[in-house]
Each structure stands twice: as C-alpha cells, then as structure tokens.
Amino acid sequence: MKAKFMKGFIGLSGKLDELVYCIEKKSGAVWTRDYVIPRKTAHNREIGSSGKNIGVFWKSVSEGYMDDLKDYADRYNLATIGYGGRISGYTALMRMLFTLKQAIPSLDLKTITPQDVVDMDLPIKSVWEAIQNGVIAPVKRGEQLDNRIL
C-alpha cells in the first residue's frame, strides 16, 4: 500500500501503535518498520551503567575542561564538514573515555571519576594532552585546550 500525506503534513517520525515511522533526511522519504523491544542482556546493562557514570563524570569536571571539550567539538565539526555527523563536547568526552577503555581494558567506565584520572595519571588530564597522546583526533590550535580536568 502506498501512503500519501494530506496537505499540511510533511511527514511523521516516532512510534505509533506497533510501527516506527522514520524520515530519510536527504530524500524526504518516509518509511515504517515494526517496533521491536530490545532484549535485555548483560552487555546492554554494562553499556547503560557506563553511560550513566559518564553523565556524572561530565558534571564533575572543571568548568574550563568542559569549555575545552565544547571548543574541541566545534573545531572538530568545522574540520569535518561534509564527512559525517557532528559531535558535542559530551560526545568528545565519551569518545575519549571509550578509546581509553580500548587501550586500557582494566579501566572501569562504570566507576571512573575525574579524581581517578588524576590519580592513575591517565592521558586525558587536559584535552590537549588527549590530542597529543592520540586519544582523540587532532584539531587546529589544539594546544590552546589546556585546562585541567579538576
């Protein structure tokens, strides 16, 4: 069945009854799929716990460090126009922590705090230090992003 929208409606997005409505941004095409409730697994719970803790981590870093992450995100977005999605300061922090987790498997993202970063001498005590150590991609004038995490 081919659906058409009445005048005044450009499209739908979201969940309605048993269907999820999606809009493709480039073409404007609208399509639907069945709503599927994800299965709860140990991996999902671990990622959820890590995400919650990263939210707490974000709120407990210094104001200067948070500003540096936001500046980093702006510079990164300018450098990658046309190459994909945009990031925010929070996304930059998540990338740093998950990249660090890959390099140091013993690191527990469910409990890490900014004080742990300082105590364990991790290479993300400043955004500039993270760039120098290859934890996040380099950006122009990255050396200006030198505020400490605490």
N, CA, C and O atoms as a GROMACS GRO file, in nm:
protein
  600
    1MET      N    1   0.083  -0.117   0.000
    1MET     CA    2   0.000   0.000   0.000
    1MET      C    3   0.089   0.124   0.000
    1MET      O    4   0.187   0.130   0.074
    2LYS      N    5   0.057   0.221  -0.080
    2LYS     CA    6   0.132   0.344  -0.088
    2LYS      C    7   0.058   0.451  -0.008
    2LYS      O    8  -0.060   0.478  -0.031
    3ALA      N    9   0.129   0.510   0.087
    3ALA     CA   10   0.066   0.612   0.172
    3ALA      C   11   0.096   0.751   0.117
    3ALA      O   12   0.205   0.776   0.065
    4LYS      N   13   0.001   0.840   0.129
    4LYS     CA   14   0.020   0.980   0.092
    4LYS      C   15  -0.019   1.065   0.211
    4LYS      O   16  -0.105   1.028   0.290
    5PHE      N   17   0.046   1.181   0.224
    5PHE     CA   18   0.016   1.271   0.333
    5PHE      C   19  -0.084   1.376   0.287
    5PHE      O   20  -0.081   1.420   0.172
    6MET      N   21  -0.170   1.416   0.378
    6MET     CA   22  -0.265   1.522   0.348
    6MET      C   23  -0.190   1.655   0.346
    6MET      O   24  -0.078   1.663   0.396
    7LYS      N   25  -0.250   1.756   0.290
    7LYS     CA   26  -0.187   1.887   0.287
    7LYS      C   27  -0.160   1.933   0.430
    7LYS      O   28  -0.241   1.913   0.520
    8GLY      N   29  -0.045   1.995   0.446
    8GLY     CA   30  -0.008   2.042   0.580
    8GLY      C   31   0.081   1.946   0.655
    8GLY      O   32   0.144   1.985   0.753
    9PHE      N   33   0.087   1.820   0.612
    9PHE     CA   34   0.173   1.722   0.675
    9PHE      C   35   0.293   1.696   0.586
    9PHE      O   36   0.278   1.660   0.469
   10ILE      N   37   0.412   1.713   0.640
   10ILE     CA   38   0.532   1.683   0.564
   10ILE      C   39   0.573   1.538   0.588
   10ILE      O   40   0.623   1.470   0.498
   11GLY      N   41   0.552   1.491   0.708
   11GLY     CA   42   0.588   1.354   0.739
   11GLY      C   43   0.572   1.326   0.887
   11GLY      O   44   0.548   1.417   0.966
   12LEU      N   45   0.586   1.203   0.922
   12LEU     CA   46   0.577   1.159   1.060
   12LEU      C   47   0.711   1.099   1.102
   12LEU      O   48   0.784   1.046   1.018
   13SER      N   49   0.741   1.108   1.228
   13SER     CA   50   0.853   1.033   1.281
   13SER      C   51   0.818   0.996   1.424
   13SER      O   52   0.744   1.068   1.491
   14GLY      N   53   0.870   0.885   1.469
   14GLY     CA   54   0.840   0.838   1.604
   14GLY      C   55   0.763   0.708   1.603
   14GLY      O   56   0.753   0.641   1.500
   15LYS      N   57   0.707   0.672   1.720
   15LYS     CA   58   0.637   0.544   1.734
   15LYS      C   59   0.487   0.571   1.744
   15LYS      O   60   0.442   0.661   1.816
   16LEU      N   61   0.411   0.492   1.673
   16LEU     CA   62   0.265   0.499   1.678
   16LEU      C   63   0.213   0.356   1.668
   16LEU      O   64   0.239   0.286   1.570
   17ASP      N   65   0.138   0.314   1.769
   17ASP     CA   66   0.088   0.178   1.775
   17ASP      C   67   0.204   0.079   1.766
   17ASP      O   68   0.294   0.084   1.850
   18GLU      N   69   0.205  -0.009   1.669
   18GLU     CA   70   0.308  -0.112   1.658
   18GLU      C   71   0.413  -0.079   1.552
   18GLU      O   72   0.494  -0.165   1.517
   19LEU      N   73   0.412   0.045   1.502
   19LEU     CA   74   0.505   0.083   1.396
   19LEU      C   75   0.593   0.200   1.439
   19LEU      O   76   0.554   0.282   1.523
   20VAL      N   77   0.712   0.206   1.380
   20VAL     CA   78   0.802   0.319   1.398
   20VAL      C   79   0.810   0.389   1.263
   20VAL      O   80   0.840   0.325   1.162
   21TYR      N   81   0.785   0.519   1.261
   21TYR     CA   82   0.789   0.597   1.139
   21TYR      C   83   0.922   0.672   1.132
   21TYR      O   84   0.963   0.735   1.230
   22CYS      N   85   0.988   0.665   1.018
   22CYS     CA   86   1.118   0.728   1.001
   22CYS      C   87   1.119   0.815   0.876
   22CYS      O   88   1.054   0.782   0.777
   23ILE      N   89   1.192   0.925   0.882
   23ILE     CA   90   1.208   1.012   0.766
   23ILE      C   91   1.354   1.012   0.726
   23ILE      O   92   1.442   1.035   0.809
   24GLU      N   93   1.380   0.985   0.600
   24GLU     CA   94   1.516   0.994   0.548
   24GLU      C   95   1.542   1.141   0.518
   24GLU      O   96   1.473   1.201   0.435
   25LYS      N   97   1.642   1.200   0.584
   25LYS     CA   98   1.663   1.344   0.578
   25LYS      C   99   1.698   1.394   0.438
   25LYS      O  100   1.650   1.499   0.396
   26LYS      N  101   1.781   1.320   0.365
   26LYS     CA  102   1.825   1.369   0.234
   26LYS      C  103   1.713   1.368   0.131
   26LYS      O  104   1.694   1.467   0.060
   27SER      N  105   1.639   1.259   0.121
   27SER     CA  106   1.538   1.248   0.016
   27SER      C  107   1.398   1.287   0.065
   27SER      O  108   1.311   1.318  -0.016
   28GLY      N  109   1.377   1.286   0.195
   28GLY     CA  110   1.245   1.315   0.248
   28GLY      C  111   1.152   1.195   0.247
   28GLY      O  112   1.035   1.207   0.283
   29ALA      N  113   1.203   1.079   0.206
   29ALA     CA  114   1.121   0.958   0.201
   29ALA      C  115   1.082   0.915   0.342
   29ALA      O  116   1.162   0.925   0.436
   30VAL      N  117   0.961   0.867   0.357
   30VAL     CA  118   0.911   0.820   0.484
   30VAL      C  119   0.892   0.669   0.475
   30VAL      O  120   0.837   0.620   0.376
   31TRP      N  121   0.936   0.596   0.576
   31TRP     CA  122   0.917   0.453   0.577
   31TRP      C  123   0.884   0.408   0.718
   31TRP      O  124   0.906   0.482   0.814
   32THR      N  125   0.833   0.288   0.731
   32THR     CA  126   0.796   0.235   0.863
   32THR      C  127   0.862   0.099   0.882
   32THR      O  128   0.902   0.031   0.788
   33ARG      N  129   0.871   0.064   1.009
   33ARG     CA  130   0.919  -0.069   1.044
   33ARG      C  131   0.846  -0.112   1.171
   33ARG      O  132   0.789  -0.029   1.242
   34ASP      N  133   0.849  -0.241   1.199
   34ASP     CA  134   0.787  -0.291   1.321
   34ASP      C  135   0.864  -0.241   1.443
   34ASP      O  136   0.987  -0.231   1.440
   35TYR      N  137   0.792  -0.209   1.550
   35TYR     CA  138   0.856  -0.170   1.674
   35TYR      C  139   0.906  -0.296   1.744
   35TYR      O  140   0.828  -0.389   1.770
   36VAL      N  141   1.033  -0.299   1.775
   36VAL     CA  142   1.094  -0.414   1.839
   36VAL      C  143   1.152  -0.370   1.973
   36VAL      O  144   1.230  -0.275   1.979
   37ILE      N  145   1.113  -0.439   2.079
   37ILE     CA  146   1.168  -0.411   2.210
   37ILE      C  147   1.300  -0.486   2.221
   37ILE      O  148   1.302  -0.608   2.208
   38PRO      N  149   1.411  -0.415   2.246
   38PRO     CA  150   1.540  -0.483   2.255
   38PRO      C  151   1.545  -0.580   2.372
   38PRO      O  152   1.486  -0.557   2.478
   39ARG      N  153   1.616  -0.690   2.350
   39ARG     CA  154   1.632  -0.787   2.460
   39ARG      C  155   1.730  -0.731   2.561
   39ARG      O  156   1.829  -0.667   2.524
   40LYS      N  157   1.704  -0.755   2.688
   40LYS     CA  158   1.795  -0.710   2.794
   40LYS      C  159   1.907  -0.813   2.807
   40LYS      O  160   1.882  -0.931   2.832
   41THR      N  161   2.029  -0.766   2.790
   41THR     CA  162   2.146  -0.854   2.802
   41THR      C  163   2.245  -0.791   2.900
   41THR      O  164   2.231  -0.674   2.937
   42ALA      N  165   2.343  -0.868   2.941
   42ALA     CA  166   2.446  -0.817   3.031
   42ALA      C  167   2.524  -0.704   2.966
   42ALA      O  168   2.562  -0.607   3.031
   43HIS      N  169   2.548  -0.718   2.835
   43HIS     CA  170   2.623  -0.614   2.763
   43HIS      C  171   2.545  -0.482   2.760
   43HIS      O  172   2.603  -0.376   2.781
   44ASN      N  173   2.414  -0.489   2.736
   44ASN     CA  174   2.331  -0.368   2.736
   44ASN      C  175   2.334  -0.300   2.873
   44ASN      O  176   2.345  -0.177   2.880
   45ARG      N  177   2.326  -0.379   2.980
   45ARG     CA  178   2.329  -0.322   3.115
   45ARG      C  179   2.464  -0.258   3.143
   45ARG      O  180   2.472  -0.153   3.207
   46GLU      N  181   2.572  -0.322   3.095
   46GLU     CA  182   2.706  -0.266   3.117
   46GLU      C  183   2.722  -0.132   3.044
   46GLU      O  184   2.775  -0.037   3.102
   47ILE      N  185   2.678  -0.125   2.920
   47ILE     CA  186   2.686   0.000   2.844
   47ILE      C  187   2.599   0.107   2.910
   47ILE      O  188   2.639   0.223   2.918
   48GLY      N  189   2.481   0.069   2.957
   48GLY     CA  190   2.393   0.164   3.025
   48GLY      C  191   2.454   0.218   3.152
   48GLY      O  192   2.446   0.338   3.180
   49SER      N  193   2.517   0.131   3.232
   49SER     CA  194   2.583   0.174   3.355
   49SER      C  195   2.701   0.266   3.325
   49SER      O  196   2.723   0.364   3.395
   50SER      N  197   2.775   0.233   3.220
   50SER     CA  198   2.888   0.318   3.180
   50SER      C  199   2.837   0.455   3.136
   50SER      O  200   2.894   0.557   3.173
   51GLY      N  201   2.729   0.456   3.060
   51GLY     CA  202   2.672   0.582   3.014
   51GLY      C  203   2.624   0.670   3.128
   51GLY      O  204   2.645   0.791   3.127
   52LYS      N  205   2.560   0.610   3.227
   52LYS     CA  206   2.514   0.686   3.343
   52LYS      C  207   2.632   0.747   3.416
   52LYS      O  208   2.627   0.864   3.457
   53ASN      N  209   2.739   0.669   3.434
   53ASN     CA  210   2.855   0.720   3.506
   53ASN      C  211   2.925   0.830   3.426
   53ASN      O  212   2.977   0.925   3.485
   54ILE      N  213   2.927   0.818   3.294
   54ILE     CA  214   2.990   0.922   3.212
   54ILE      C  215   2.912   1.053   3.226
   54ILE      O  216   2.970   1.161   3.222
   55GLY      N  217   2.780   1.044   3.242
   55GLY     CA  218   2.699   1.162   3.268
   55GLY      C  219   2.738   1.229   3.400
   55GLY      O  220   2.747   1.352   3.407
   56VAL      N  221   2.761   1.149   3.504
   56VAL     CA  222   2.806   1.202   3.633
   56VAL      C  223   2.947   1.260   3.618
   56VAL      O  224   2.977   1.366   3.673
   57PHE      N  225   3.033   1.190   3.544
   57PHE     CA  226   3.170   1.234   3.518
   57PHE      C  227   3.168   1.372   3.451
   57PHE      O  228   3.241   1.462   3.491
   58TRP      N  229   3.082   1.388   3.349
   58TRP     CA  230   3.070   1.514   3.274
   58TRP      C  231   3.036   1.630   3.367
   58TRP      O  232   3.090   1.740   3.352
   59LYS      N  233   2.947   1.606   3.463
   59LYS     CA  234   2.905   1.713   3.553
   59LYS      C  235   3.009   1.746   3.660
   59LYS      O  236   3.000   1.850   3.724
   60SER      N  237   3.108   1.658   3.679
   60SER     CA  238   3.205   1.680   3.786
   60SER      C  239   3.342   1.727   3.737
   60SER      O  240   3.432   1.746   3.819
   61VAL      N  241   3.361   1.746   3.606
   61VAL     CA  242   3.488   1.801   3.558
   61VAL      C  243   3.488   1.952   3.578
   61VAL      O  244   3.383   2.012   3.601
   62SER      N  245   3.606   2.013   3.571
   62SER     CA  246   3.615   2.158   3.590
   62SER      C  247   3.544   2.232   3.476
   62SER      O  248   3.527   2.178   3.367
   63GLU      N  249   3.504   2.354   3.504
   63GLU     CA  250   3.433   2.433   3.403
   63GLU      C  251   3.522   2.461   3.281
   63GLU      O  252   3.476   2.460   3.167
   64GLY      N  253   3.650   2.485   3.308
   64GLY     CA  254   3.745   2.510   3.198
   64GLY      C  255   3.761   2.388   3.108
   64GLY      O  256   3.769   2.402   2.986
   65TYR      N  257   3.766   2.269   3.168
   65TYR     CA  258   3.780   2.145   3.092
   65TYR      C  259   3.654   2.122   3.006
   65TYR      O  260   3.663   2.080   2.891
   66MET      N  261   3.539   2.150   3.066
   66MET     CA  262   3.413   2.134   2.992
   66MET      C  263   3.409   2.231   2.873
   66MET      O  264   3.367   2.194   2.764
   67ASP      N  265   3.454   2.356   2.896
   67ASP     CA  266   3.460   2.453   2.786
   67ASP      C  267   3.557   2.408   2.677
   67ASP      O  268   3.530   2.425   2.559
   68ASP      N  269   3.669   2.350   2.719
   68ASP     CA  270   3.766   2.299   2.622
   68ASP      C  271   3.707   2.187   2.538
   68ASP      O  272   3.732   2.179   2.417
   69LEU      N  273   3.629   2.098   2.601
   69LEU     CA  274   3.565   1.990   2.526
   69LEU      C  275   3.466   2.047   2.423
   69LEU      O  276   3.458   1.998   2.311
   70LYS      N  277   3.392   2.150   2.463
   70LYS     CA  278   3.297   2.213   2.371
   70LYS      C  279   3.372   2.282   2.257
   70LYS      O  280   3.330   2.274   2.141
   71ASP      N  281   3.483   2.350   2.289
   71ASP     CA  282   3.564   2.414   2.184
   71ASP      C  283   3.623   2.310   2.091
   71ASP      O  284   3.627   2.329   1.969
   72TYR      N  285   3.669   2.198   2.148
   72TYR     CA  286   3.724   2.089   2.067
   72TYR      C  287   3.617   2.040   1.969
   72TYR      O  288   3.645   2.022   1.850
   73ALA      N  289   3.496   2.019   2.019
   73ALA     CA  290   3.387   1.970   1.934
   73ALA      C  291   3.358   2.068   1.820
   73ALA      O  292   3.338   2.026   1.706
   74ASP      N  293   3.357   2.198   1.850
   74ASP     CA  294   3.334   2.298   1.745
   74ASP      C  295   3.443   2.293   1.639
   74ASP      O  296   3.414   2.297   1.520
   75ARG      N  297   3.567   2.285   1.683
   75ARG     CA  298   3.680   2.281   1.589
   75ARG      C  299   3.678   2.152   1.507
   75ARG      O  300   3.706   2.154   1.387
   76TYR      N  301   3.646   2.042   1.571
   76TYR     CA  302   3.639   1.913   1.501
   76TYR      C  303   3.527   1.917   1.396
   76TYR      O  304   3.545   1.870   1.284
   77ASN      N  305   3.412   1.972   1.433
   77ASN     CA  306   3.299   1.980   1.341
   77ASN      C  307   3.332   2.068   1.220
   77ASN      O  308   3.293   2.036   1.107
   78LEU      N  309   3.403   2.178   1.242
   78LEU     CA  310   3.443   2.264   1.131
   78LEU      C  311   3.540   2.192   1.038
   78LEU      O  312   3.534   2.209   0.916
   79ALA      N  313   3.628   2.112   1.095
   79ALA     CA  314   3.728   2.042   1.014
   79ALA      C  315   3.669   1.926   0.936
   79ALA      O  316   3.726   1.882   0.836
   80THR      N  317   3.555   1.875   0.979
   80THR     CA  318   3.497   1.756   0.915
   80THR      C  319   3.364   1.785   0.846
   80THR      O  320   3.282   1.694   0.831
   81ILE      N  321   3.342   1.908   0.805
   81ILE     CA  322   3.217   1.942   0.734
   81ILE      C  323   3.208   1.856   0.609
   81ILE      O  324   3.302   1.849   0.530
   82GLY      N  325   3.095   1.791   0.591
   82GLY     CA  326   3.072   1.708   0.474
   82GLY      C  327   3.119   1.564   0.489
   82GLY      O  328   3.104   1.484   0.397
   83TYR      N  329   3.177   1.529   0.605
   83TYR     CA  330   3.228   1.394   0.626
   83TYR      C  331   3.148   1.313   0.726
   83TYR      O  332   3.196   1.210   0.773
   84GLY      N  333   3.030   1.356   0.761
   84GLY     CA  334   2.952   1.278   0.855
   84GLY      C  335   2.892   1.364   0.963
   84GLY      O  336   2.880   1.486   0.949
   85GLY      N  337   2.854   1.299   1.072
   85GLY     CA  338   2.783   1.366   1.180
   85GLY      C  339   2.866   1.463   1.260
   85GLY      O  340   2.988   1.466   1.251
   86ARG      N  341   2.795   1.543   1.337
   86ARG     CA  342   2.860   1.641   1.424
   86ARG      C  343   2.871   1.580   1.564
   86ARG      O  344   2.797   1.490   1.601
   87ILE      N  345   2.966   1.632   1.641
   87ILE     CA  346   2.981   1.589   1.780
   87ILE      C  347   2.960   1.708   1.872
   87ILE      O  348   2.966   1.823   1.830
   88SER      N  349   2.934   1.677   1.998
   88SER     CA  350   2.922   1.780   2.101
   88SER      C  351   3.037   1.759   2.199
   88SER      O  352   3.114   1.663   2.187
   89GLY      N  353   3.049   1.848   2.295
   89GLY     CA  354   3.153   1.832   2.397
   89GLY      C  355   3.135   1.702   2.475
   89GLY      O  356   3.232   1.634   2.507
   90TYR      N  357   3.010   1.670   2.504
   90TYR     CA  358   2.980   1.545   2.576
   90TYR      C  359   3.021   1.423   2.492
   90TYR      O  360   3.076   1.326   2.545
   91THR      N  361   2.993   1.429   2.362
   91THR     CA  362   3.031   1.318   2.274
   91THR      C  363   3.183   1.305   2.268
   91THR      O  364   3.236   1.194   2.263
   92ALA      N  365   3.254   1.419   2.268
   92ALA     CA  366   3.400   1.416   2.267
   92ALA      C  367   3.452   1.346   2.394
   92ALA      O  368   3.545   1.267   2.387
   93LEU      N  369   3.390   1.376   2.507
   93LEU     CA  370   3.429   1.310   2.632
   93LEU      C  371   3.403   1.160   2.625
   93LEU      O  372   3.487   1.081   2.667
   94MET      N  373   3.286   1.122   2.571
   94MET     CA  374   3.256   0.979   2.558
   94MET      C  375   3.358   0.910   2.468
   94MET      O  376   3.405   0.801   2.500
   95ARG      N  377   3.392   0.974   2.356
   95ARG     CA  378   3.493   0.916   2.267
   95ARG      C  379   3.626   0.897   2.339
   95ARG      O  380   3.691   0.793   2.325
   96MET      N  381   3.665   0.999   2.416
   96MET     CA  382   3.792   0.989   2.489
   96MET      C  383   3.790   0.870   2.586
   96MET      O  384   3.884   0.791   2.591
   97LEU      N  385   3.682   0.860   2.661
   97LEU     CA  386   3.676   0.754   2.763
   97LEU      C  387   3.667   0.615   2.700
   97LEU      O  388   3.733   0.522   2.748
   98PHE      N  389   3.589   0.599   2.594
   98PHE     CA  390   3.579   0.467   2.532
   98PHE      C  391   3.707   0.430   2.458
   98PHE      O  392   3.743   0.312   2.453
   99THR      N  393   3.777   0.527   2.399
   99THR     CA  394   3.907   0.500   2.337
   99THR      C  395   4.008   0.459   2.444
   99THR      O  396   4.088   0.369   2.423
  100LEU      N  397   4.003   0.528   2.557
  100LEU     CA  398   4.091   0.494   2.668
  100LEU      C  399   4.062   0.354   2.720
  100LEU      O  400   4.153   0.280   2.757
  101LYS      N  401   3.934   0.317   2.723
  101LYS     CA  402   3.894   0.183   2.767
  101LYS      C  403   3.950   0.076   2.673
  101LYS      O  404   3.989  -0.032   2.719
  102GLN      N  405   3.954   0.105   2.543
  102GLN     CA  406   4.013   0.009   2.448
  102GLN      C  407   4.162  -0.006   2.472
  102GLN      O  408   4.216  -0.116   2.460
  103ALA      N  409   4.230   0.104   2.505
  103ALA     CA  410   4.375   0.099   2.529
  103ALA      C  411   4.409   0.036   2.664
  103ALA      O  412   4.511  -0.031   2.678
  104ILE      N  413   4.323   0.058   2.762
  104ILE     CA  414   4.345   0.006   2.898
  104ILE      C  415   4.222  -0.075   2.937
  104ILE      O  416   4.130  -0.020   2.999
  105PRO      N  417   4.217  -0.204   2.903
  105PRO     CA  418   4.096  -0.284   2.930
  105PRO      C  419   4.057  -0.293   3.077
  105PRO      O  420   3.940  -0.316   3.108
  106SER      N  421   4.152  -0.274   3.167
  106SER     CA  422   4.120  -0.284   3.310
  106SER      C  423   4.045  -0.161   3.361
  106SER      O  424   3.995  -0.162   3.474
  107LEU      N  425   4.037  -0.056   3.282
  107LEU     CA  426   3.968   0.066   3.320
  107LEU      C  427   3.818   0.039   3.330
  107LEU      O  428   3.758  -0.018   3.239
  108ASP      N  429   3.756   0.080   3.440
  108ASP     CA  430   3.613   0.055   3.462
  108ASP      C  431   3.536   0.184   3.442
  108ASP      O  432   3.540   0.273   3.527
  109LEU      N  433   3.465   0.195   3.330
  109LEU     CA  434   3.390   0.317   3.300
  109LEU      C  435   3.265   0.330   3.386
  109LEU      O  436   3.203   0.436   3.388
  110LYS      N  437   3.227   0.224   3.458
  110LYS     CA  438   3.110   0.232   3.544
  110LYS      C  439   3.139   0.304   3.675
  110LYS      O  440   3.046   0.344   3.746
  111THR      N  441   3.268   0.322   3.708
  111THR     CA  442   3.303   0.383   3.835
  111THR      C  443   3.406   0.494   3.826
  111THR      O  444   3.438   0.556   3.927
  112ILE      N  445   3.459   0.522   3.707
  112ILE     CA  446   3.567   0.620   3.694
  112ILE      C  447   3.520   0.761   3.729
  112ILE      O  448   3.407   0.799   3.699
  113THR      N  449   3.608   0.838   3.794
  113THR     CA  450   3.581   0.976   3.830
  113THR      C  451   3.696   1.063   3.780
  113THR      O  452   3.803   1.010   3.748
  114PRO      N  453   3.677   1.194   3.772
  114PRO     CA  454   3.789   1.281   3.733
  114PRO      C  455   3.908   1.268   3.827
  114PRO      O  456   4.023   1.280   3.784
  115GLN      N  457   3.882   1.244   3.956
  115GLN     CA  458   3.993   1.226   4.051
  115GLN      C  459   4.073   1.100   4.016
  115GLN      O  460   4.195   1.098   4.031
  116ASP      N  461   4.005   0.995   3.968
  116ASP     CA  462   4.075   0.873   3.925
  116ASP      C  463   4.167   0.902   3.807
  116ASP      O  464   4.276   0.846   3.798
  117VAL      N  465   4.123   0.989   3.717
  117VAL     CA  466   4.206   1.026   3.601
  117VAL      C  467   4.337   1.087   3.649
  117VAL      O  468   4.444   1.055   3.596
  118VAL      N  469   4.328   1.175   3.749
  118VAL     CA  470   4.448   1.238   3.804
  118VAL      C  471   4.532   1.136   3.880
  118VAL      O  472   4.654   1.130   3.862
  119ASP      N  473   4.469   1.057   3.967
  119ASP     CA  474   4.541   0.960   4.050
  119ASP      C  475   4.610   0.853   3.966
  119ASP      O  476   4.722   0.813   3.998
  120MET      N  477   4.545   0.806   3.859
  120MET     CA  478   4.602   0.700   3.776
  120MET      C  479   4.692   0.756   3.666
  120MET      O  480   4.748   0.680   3.586
  121ASP      N  481   4.705   0.889   3.660
  121ASP     CA  482   4.788   0.957   3.560
  121ASP      C  483   4.749   0.916   3.418
  121ASP      O  484   4.835   0.883   3.336
  122LEU      N  485   4.618   0.919   3.391
  122LEU     CA  486   4.568   0.885   3.258
  122LEU      C  487   4.592   1.000   3.161
  122LEU      O  488   4.595   1.116   3.204
  123PRO      N  489   4.610   0.972   3.034
  123PRO     CA  490   4.649   1.076   2.937
  123PRO      C  491   4.535   1.166   2.891
  123PRO      O  492   4.535   1.211   2.776
  124ILE      N  493   4.438   1.194   2.977
  124ILE     CA  494   4.328   1.284   2.940
  124ILE      C  495   4.308   1.391   3.048
  124ILE      O  496   4.197   1.439   3.068
  125LYS      N  497   4.416   1.427   3.116
  125LYS     CA  498   4.404   1.529   3.220
  125LYS      C  499   4.373   1.666   3.161
  125LYS      O  500   4.323   1.754   3.231
  126SER      N  501   4.402   1.684   3.034
  126SER     CA  502   4.358   1.802   2.959
  126SER      C  503   4.325   1.755   2.818
  126SER      O  504   4.370   1.648   2.775
  127VAL      N  505   4.246   1.833   2.746
  127VAL     CA  506   4.209   1.796   2.610
  127VAL      C  507   4.334   1.794   2.521
  127VAL      O  508   4.348   1.708   2.435
  128TRP      N  509   4.424   1.891   2.543
  128TRP     CA  510   4.549   1.896   2.466
  128TRP      C  511   4.632   1.770   2.488
  128TRP      O  512   4.690   1.715   2.394
  129GLU      N  513   4.638   1.724   2.612
  129GLU     CA  514   4.711   1.600   2.643
  129GLU      C  515   4.648   1.480   2.573
  129GLU      O  516   4.719   1.391   2.526
  130ALA      N  517   4.515   1.478   2.566
  130ALA     CA  518   4.446   1.369   2.496
  130ALA      C  519   4.478   1.372   2.347
  130ALA      O  520   4.496   1.267   2.285
  131ILE      N  521   4.485   1.491   2.289
  131ILE     CA  522   4.521   1.504   2.147
  131ILE      C  523   4.664   1.456   2.125
  131ILE      O  524   4.690   1.381   2.031
  132GLN      N  525   4.756   1.500   2.210
  132GLN     CA  526   4.898   1.462   2.197
  132GLN      C  527   4.918   1.312   2.207
  132GLN      O  528   5.005   1.257   2.140
  133ASN      N  529   4.839   1.246   2.291
  133ASN     CA  530   4.854   1.102   2.312
  133ASN      C  531   4.769   1.019   2.217
  133ASN      O  532   4.763   0.896   2.231
  134GLY      N  533   4.703   1.082   2.122
  134GLY     CA  534   4.626   1.009   2.021
  134GLY      C  535   4.494   0.952   2.070
  134GLY      O  536   4.437   0.864   2.006
  135VAL      N  537   4.444   1.002   2.182
  135VAL     CA  538   4.317   0.952   2.234
  135VAL      C  539   4.201   1.008   2.152
  135VAL      O  540   4.101   0.939   2.129
  136ILE      N  541   4.213   1.133   2.107
  136ILE     CA  542   4.116   1.194   2.018
  136ILE      C  543   4.189   1.257   1.900
  136ILE      O  544   4.310   1.281   1.907
  137ALA      N  545   4.116   1.282   1.794
  137ALA     CA  546   4.176   1.335   1.670
  137ALA      C  547   4.228   1.478   1.691
  137ALA      O  548   4.168   1.555   1.766
  138PRO      N  549   4.338   1.512   1.625
  138PRO     CA  550   4.390   1.648   1.638
  138PRO      C  551   4.300   1.751   1.569
  138PRO      O  552   4.231   1.722   1.471
  139VAL      N  553   4.303   1.872   1.622
  139VAL     CA  554   4.230   1.985   1.564
  139VAL      C  555   4.323   2.105   1.559
  139VAL      O  556   4.427   2.107   1.625
  140LYS      N  557   4.286   2.205   1.480
  140LYS     CA  558   4.367   2.327   1.471
  140LYS      C  559   4.367   2.400   1.605
  140LYS      O  560   4.265   2.406   1.674
  141ARG      N  561   4.482   2.453   1.641
  141ARG     CA  562   4.501   2.527   1.766
  141ARG      C  563   4.463   2.443   1.888
  141ARG      O  564   4.412   2.496   1.986
  142GLY      N  565   4.489   2.315   1.882
  142GLY     CA  566   4.457   2.226   1.993
  142GLY      C  567   4.538   2.255   2.117
  142GLY      O  568   4.496   2.223   2.228
  143GLU      N  569   4.656   2.318   2.100
  143GLU     CA  570   4.741   2.350   2.215
  143GLU      C  571   4.676   2.451   2.308
  143GLU      O  572   4.719   2.466   2.423
  144GLN      N  573   4.573   2.521   2.262
  144GLN     CA  574   4.502   2.617   2.347
  144GLN      C  575   4.407   2.548   2.445
  144GLN      O  576   4.360   2.610   2.540
  145LEU      N  577   4.379   2.421   2.421
  145LEU     CA  578   4.282   2.348   2.504
  145LEU      C  579   4.355   2.278   2.619
  145LEU      O  580   4.363   2.156   2.624
  146ASP      N  581   4.408   2.359   2.712
  146ASP     CA  582   4.497   2.305   2.816
  146ASP      C  583   4.445   2.315   2.958
  146ASP      O  584   4.523   2.301   3.052
  147ASN      N  585   4.315   2.338   2.975
  147ASN     CA  586   4.258   2.341   3.111
  147ASN      C  587   4.259   2.200   3.171
  147ASN      O  588   4.235   2.102   3.101
  148ARG      N  589   4.288   2.192   3.300
  148ARG     CA  590   4.297   2.065   3.370
  148ARG      C  591   4.158   2.011   3.404
  148ARG      O  592   4.061   2.086   3.413
  149ILE      N  593   4.150   1.881   3.421
  149ILE     CA  594   4.022   1.813   3.446
  149ILE      C  595   3.962   1.849   3.582
  149ILE      O  596   3.840   1.847   3.598
  150LEU      N  597   4.046   1.881   3.679
  150LEU     CA  598   3.996   1.922   3.812
  150LEU      C  599   4.041   2.062   3.846
  150LEU      O  600   4.009   2.113   3.953
   0.00000   0.00000   0.00000
